Amino acid sequence: MPRFDVHEHRHALKQLRDTGATSLWANRDAVACPVCDDPFERLFTTREAGARFPENDGARFCLLRDGDTIHLFRH
Protein backbone atom coordinates (compact mmCIF):
# COMPACT_ATOMS: atom_id res chain seq x y z
CA MET A 1 0.00 0.00 0.00
CA PRO A 2 1.40 3.44 -0.93
CA ARG A 3 2.48 5.70 1.92
CA PHE A 4 3.28 9.41 2.03
CA ASP A 5 5.21 11.25 4.74
CA VAL A 6 4.58 15.00 4.56
CA HIS A 7 7.73 15.70 6.58
CA GLU A 8 9.90 13.87 4.03
CA HIS A 9 8.64 16.26 1.36
CA ARG A 10 8.32 19.40 3.52
CA HIS A 11 10.96 21.26 1.50
CA ALA A 12 8.82 20.91 -1.66
CA LEU A 13 5.47 21.77 -0.05
CA LYS A 14 4.02 25.08 1.11
CA GLN A 15 1.62 24.92 4.03
CA LEU A 16 -1.52 26.90 3.27
CA ARG A 17 -3.59 26.05 6.35
CA ASP A 18 -3.19 24.16 9.64
CA THR A 19 -5.95 23.65 12.20
CA GLY A 20 -4.04 21.16 14.32
CA ALA A 21 -6.16 18.24 13.10
CA THR A 22 -6.12 19.10 9.39
CA SER A 23 -3.68 20.79 7.06
CA LEU A 24 -3.62 21.95 3.45
CA TRP A 25 -0.45 22.04 1.36
CA ALA A 26 0.53 23.36 -2.09
CA ASN A 27 2.98 21.34 -4.15
CA ARG A 28 5.78 23.70 -5.21
CA ASP A 29 8.16 21.17 -6.78
CA ALA A 30 5.98 18.65 -8.67
CA VAL A 31 6.14 15.98 -5.97
CA ALA A 32 4.52 12.82 -7.33
CA CYS A 33 1.30 11.39 -5.93
CA PRO A 34 2.06 8.07 -4.18
CA VAL A 35 -1.01 6.50 -5.80
CA CYS A 36 -0.68 7.42 -9.50
CA ASP A 37 2.86 8.94 -9.72
CA ASP A 38 1.53 12.14 -11.35
CA PRO A 39 2.37 15.45 -9.65
CA PHE A 40 -0.45 16.78 -7.48
CA GLU A 41 -1.45 20.40 -6.92
CA ARG A 42 -2.81 20.31 -3.36
CA LEU A 43 -2.58 17.90 -0.47
CA PHE A 44 -5.13 17.73 2.35
CA THR A 45 -4.19 15.78 5.47
CA THR A 46 -6.36 14.95 8.46
CA ARG A 47 -6.37 12.96 11.66
CA GLU A 48 -10.13 13.34 11.85
CA ALA A 49 -12.40 10.41 10.95
CA GLY A 50 -14.43 12.67 8.64
CA ALA A 51 -13.92 15.87 6.70
CA ARG A 52 -16.20 18.09 4.60
CA PHE A 53 -14.88 20.05 1.65
CA PRO A 54 -16.82 23.14 0.52
CA GLU A 55 -18.04 23.57 -3.03
CA ASN A 56 -15.28 24.03 -5.52
CA ASP A 57 -16.52 23.52 -9.07
CA GLY A 58 -20.16 23.21 -8.10
CA ALA A 59 -19.54 19.99 -6.19
CA ARG A 60 -19.03 19.38 -2.50
CA PHE A 61 -16.98 16.44 -1.19
CA CYS A 62 -17.07 14.61 2.12
CA LEU A 63 -14.38 12.15 3.21
CA LEU A 64 -14.94 9.39 5.77
CA ARG A 65 -12.24 7.10 7.12
CA ASP A 66 -13.78 3.93 8.50
CA GLY A 67 -11.03 1.71 9.88
CA ASP A 68 -8.73 0.98 6.97
CA THR A 69 -11.25 2.17 4.35
CA ILE A 70 -11.65 5.71 3.03
CA HIS A 71 -14.94 6.79 1.48
CA LEU A 72 -15.13 9.91 -0.71
CA PHE A 73 -18.63 11.25 -1.29
CA ARG A 74 -19.38 13.78 -4.02
CA HIS A 75 -22.58 15.82 -3.50
C-alpha positions, 0 to 999 in steps of 0.5 A: 500500500502506498504511503506518504510522509509530509515531513519527508517532502516538507521542502517541496510543499508550502503549508496553506492552512493548519488547524491542528487536526487538518492541514492543506499544502501546495505542491511547489516542486511537482512531488509525485502522488504516491497512488498514480505517480503524477504530480499533485497540486494540493494535499489535504491531510487529516487525523479526523475520521471525517472531513467536509470540503466546501463547493469548488466547481459546483460539487461538495466532497465529504471524506470518511475514514472507516477503519482501513477504508476511506470513502469519498462522497461527491454531493 
